[in-house]
C-alpha cells in the first residue's frame, strides 16, 4: 500500500482557510504517524520509570516530564494542521526532531530517579523546539497577514522558552526544574496570545481530532504492551492471567468511551477549542499511568493487598481520563451540566479515587476487578445515553400533548 510521494519542494501555505474546499476533510499523512512513534517511545520510558518508582515523588516527576513531551508533540501537530505541506524539507527537519526526542527518551529514567540526565533532557527539548521554530520561520516567508502575526507570536514565545531551558543547564538543584516549569507555562500560553493576535485564525478541526485520536490509540497500545510485558515477565498464575484480562478490559473500555462517546465538537469552537488541547495532557498521562499500574499489579498478583503506587497509577489514571473527558464535554456544542454522560464521568472518577485511597486491603485481582466494573458501568451508561448531549439530561419527561381533534 504505497503512499503518495512527497514533492521535493512544496512551500508552506495556510491550509485552514475557510475558502479552501480541498482542505476541509484533510487526513494525517503516513509521515505524521511515523513521527508519533518516537514520542510514544518517550512516553513508554516514562511509564516504565513510574512502574519502578510508584511513590509520590515518582508520580510528580512522571506528571512534570509528561507535559513537555506531550506539548512538543502538540506543537508539531498544530504546525502541520496550518502550514504542513509534507515536502522533503519538512520531513528532514521533523526527522531531526525525532532524533532529539529519541535522545530525550534515553534520559527519562535518569531524570525520574534524580540522576544526571537533566542536561540531556533539556538539550534534547531545546533541539526539538528549535526544529519547530525553523519550520515556522520557513512558513513565515511564504504567508502574510494573520498567519504571519500568529507565526511571530509562536517564534517569539518558543524562542524565549528555549532560552530558559538552555539557561537551566547551569542552574543546580530544584531551581532547574522550576525554570523548566516557567518555560512550559510560557509556551503553553502561546496559543491564547496567538489566537488573539491573529484575529481568530481557525484550525482544521477534523485533522486535529484525528491526530489526537491517533496519538491516544498509540499511547493506549503502549499500555497494552505493558500488560503483556507484565504477564511475560512473571510467574504465570491464575491471578496474573486474571489481572491481564482485567487490564485488557480496562483498555477496551477506555478506547470505546474515547472513540464512540466523547464529544469533540469543542475543537471547532474557536479559542474555546484549547479546552480539548489542554485536557488531553492529563488524559494521555492517565492512560500511560494505567499501563504502568497494571504491570505492577501483575507482578504482585498473589499479594494479600495491592500497594498504594499501583492503586493510584491505575485508579488515578482512570480518574484523569474520565475527568479530562468531562471537561471536554462541558465545552461541546450540545451539552449540559445535567447530561448523564457528564455526571456519570464525575461520579465514576470520584468512586475510583475513593477506591484507590481506601482499597489497600483488597487483593490485586479484587481491586482491579472493582475498578474495571466501575469503568464498564460508565461505558454502559454512556451507551444508553441519548447521543445529542443536552437532550440526555436527568429530568422527568414532558407529558404527552393531547391529540388534536380530527377535522371532519
N, C-alpha and C positions, 0 to 999 in steps of 0.2 A: 504494500500500500504506500506508494511513493507520495511524498508531499510536494507541493509546488515549490520549485526552486526560487530562492530569493534573487532579487535584482542585485547587480553589483553595487550600484549607487542609486539610491532612491531617497532624495532629500526629505527630511521630516516635513509634515504639514499638519494642520489642525484637522483631526479626524472626528471631531464631535460637533461639527456644525449642523444645526437643525435642517439646513437645506440639502445636506449630503445624504441622499436616499440609500446609497450603496452601503453606508457605514452603520445603519441602524441595527442590523442583525449580525454584526461582526462577531466572530468567534476567536478564541485563543488559537495561537499558532502552535505547531509542534515544538518550536524552539522555546516558547514560553513554558510548556510543560516540562521540557528537559531542564530549563532554568530552575524550576521549582525543586527539583530533586536535591540539589546541593543545600538548599535551605532546610529541607526536611532532614537531611543528614545532620545538620547543626541541631535541630530540634531533638533528633534521636539521641545525640550525645548529651543534651540537657536532661532528657528523661532518664537515660541510663545513670547519669550522675546523681539525679534525685533518688533513684531506687537504691543507691548505695549510701545516701545520707538523707534519710527522710525525717529530719528533725526540723525545728523551727528555722534555724539558720539556713538549712538546705532549701526549704520552701521559699524563703525570702530571696536567696540567691537565684533560684530557679525562675521566680517571677521577674526579678530585676534583669536577668540576662535574656529572658524571652522577649522582652519589649524591643530592644534594639534589633534582634533577629527578625521579628515579625514586622517591625516598621521599615527595615531595609527592604524586605520583600515587597511591602505595600508601595514604597516609593517607585520601584521599577514597574510595578503593575499599573500605577496611575500614569507614569510616563508613556507606557505602551498604549494605554487607553486613549490618550490625547494626541500623541505625536509619533508613536511607533510605526515604522514602515518596513521592518524586518529585512533590511538590506545587509550587506556584508559588514559595513562599519558597525551597525548596531549589534550584530552577532559577535563581532570581535571584542567590542567594549564590554558587552554583557558576559562574554567568556572570561575576560579578566576579572570581572566582579565575582563570577563563580569561583575562580581560584582564590580570591580574597576571602570569600565566605568559607571555603573549604579549610583555609588556614585558620580562620576564626573558630571553626568547629573543633580543630585539634587542640585549641587552648581551653575549651569549655571545662573539661574535667579539672584542670589546674585551677582555674578561677573559682569553680564551685567549691573546691577544697581549700581555698585560701592560699594557693601556690603562687608561682611567679609567672603565670601565663597572662597576667593582666596587660602587659605591654604588647604581647602578640595579639590579644583580643582587640585592644584599642587601635593598633596599627592596621589590622585587618578591616576593622569597621571604617577607618578613615579611607582606606583604599577602595572599599565598596562604595562609599558615599562619593568619592572623587570620580568614580566611573559614572555615577548618575549625574553629577554636575557637568561632566564632559558631554553627556548626551543632551542635557538641557542647553548647554552653550552652543552646541551644534544646531539644535532646533531654533534657537533664538535668531540665527542668521537667516532663517527661511520663513519666519512668521512675523506678523506685526500686530498692532492694536492690542486687544485684551489679552491675547495669547502671550504676547511679549511681556506685558505687565506681569502676568502670572509667573512667567519664567524668571523674571528679575527678582520677584519675591522669593522663589524657591532657591535660586542660586545664592542670593544673599543670606537667607536663613541657614541653608545647608552648609555654606562656607563658614559661617560663624560657629555652627555646631562642630564641624571637624576641627576648627581651631582650638576649641575647648578640649576635644578628645586628644589632640596632639599635646596640648599643654599638660594634660593629666598624666602623661608618661613620666614626667619629672616630679610628680607630687606623690609622696608616700602615704601609705595607710588609708584609713577610711575616707579622707578628704578626696582621694582619687575617684572613689565611687560616687560621692556627692557631685563631683564635676560631671561625671557621666550622666547622672540624673538630670542635672541642669541643662546639659546639651540636648538630652532627649526631650525635655519639656519644650525647649525652643523649637526643635524640629517638628514635634507633634502638633504644635500650634500653627505651623506654616500654612496648612490648608485653609484655616479660618481666615488668615490675613490675605492669602492668595485669592480666595473666593471674593472677598470684598473689593480687592484691588482690580480684579478682572471683570467686575460687573456681573458676576454670576455665570462665568463660563461653565457650560454643562459638561457632564461626563456621559459616556455610553453606558447606560445602566445595565443592559443585558451582558455586556462584556465584563463589567466589574463583578456582577453576581456570579457569572460563570467562573471567573478567575478565583474568587474566594471559595466557591464550591469545590473547585479542583484542588486548591490547597488544603481545604478541610478534609477531603477524602484521602489525600496522601498522608496527612498527619494521623487521621484515624487508622489508615492502613499500617502506619508505623506502630500504633498502639496494639494492633492485632499481632504484628510481628513480635512485639514484646511479650505478649501472652504465649505465643508459640515458643519463643526462646525460654520462657519460664518453665514450660512443661518439658521442653527438651533438655533443660539443664538441671533437672531434679529427679529424685527417685519417683518412679511412676506409681502413684497410688490412686485409689478411688477418689479421695478428697481432691487430689491435684487435678484429675480429669474433670471433676465436677466444677472446680473453680475455673478451669479453662473454658468449659462450656458456658458458665455464667458470664465470664468475661466476653465471650463472643456474643452472647445475647445482649449484653450492655452495649457493645459496639454496634450491633444491628439496630437497636432501639435509637441510639444517637443518630445513626445515619438516616433512619426512617423519619424521625422528627425533623431533622435539619432539611432534608431534600423535599419531603412531601408536605410538611405542615408549617414551616417557617415562612412568614410573610416578608418578602424582601422589597416591597414597594417603596420603602423609605429611601432607597437608593436614588430614586428619581425625584425626590422632593427638595432639590436644591441643597442649600447649606445643611439642612436637617439630615441629609444623607450621610454626613460624617458620623452620625449615631451608629450606622451599620459598620463603618470602618473601625471606629474606636472599640465597639463592643466585641469585635472579633479577636482582639488581643487576648482578653481573659477567656473567651470561648475556646480558642485554639490551644491556649496554655492548659485549660482544663482537660481537654481531650488527651493531650500528651501526658498529663499527670495521671489520668485514669489508667493508661497503659502501664506506667511505672508502678502504680499501686497494685494493679492486678498481678504483675510479675512478682512483687514482694509477697503478696498473699499466697501465690502458688508455691513459692519456695518455703513457706511456713504453713503449708496446707494442713498438717496434722497437729498444729499447736493448739493449746487449750483456749487461747484468745488471740485476736489479731492486734498487732501493735498500733500505736497511735499514728505512726507515719503512714502505714498502708491505709488505715481508715480515712485519714484526711486526704491522702492522694486520690483514692477512689471517690469517696463521698464529696470532698471539696471540689474535685474535678467535675463531677456530675452537676453539683450546685452551680459552679461557674458557668457551665454550658447552659443550664436552664435559665439562670438569671440574665445572662447575656442575651438569650433569645427573647426573654420577657422585655428587656429594654428595647430591642429591635422592634418588637411587636407594638410597643407604645407609639413608635414613630410611623407605623404603617398608615396607609391612606384610609382604610376602612377598619377601624378598630375602636375599642372602648376599654376603659379600666375595669368594666364588668364582664369582659369577654371570658368565657370559660377556659380557653387555652391559656390566656394570660394569668388568670387566678390560679389555675392548676400548676403552672410553672412556679409561681411564687410559693404555693403550698408544698409542692413536691420538694423544692430546694430547701425549704425550712425543715421538713421532716428528715431529709438526707443529712443536713447539718447536725440535727439533734442525734441522729443515729451515729454519725461519725464521732461526736463528742462523748456519747454515753454507751457506745457499743463495745467497750473494751473487754467485757466478759463473754462476748459471743465468739464462738469458733469461727475461723475464716470463712468456711462454707456458709454458715448461717448468716453471718454479716453480709456477705456478697449476695446471697440469695434474697435477703430482705431488700437490699438496695436495688437489685435487679427487678424485684416485684414492684417497687415504687416507680421505677422508670417505665416499666411495661404498663402499669396503670395509667401513667401520664400519657403514654402513647395511645392507649385505647380511648382515653378521654378526648384527646385531640382528633382521633379518627372519627369519633362520634359527634364532634362539634361541627356545626354548620360552617362551611368554609368561608363565608363572607364577613369575617371579622366581627364588627359591632352587631351584626344580626344574631350572634350566638351568645347573647348575654343571659345571665341567670335572672330572668324576670318572669312573672306569670304571663302566659299567653293572653293576648287580647281576645275578648269574647267575639264569637262569630256574629256578623251582622245578620239581621233578619232579611230573608229573601224579599225582593220586590215583587209586588203582585203582577201577574202576567196580564197584559192588556188583552182584552177580548177583540 
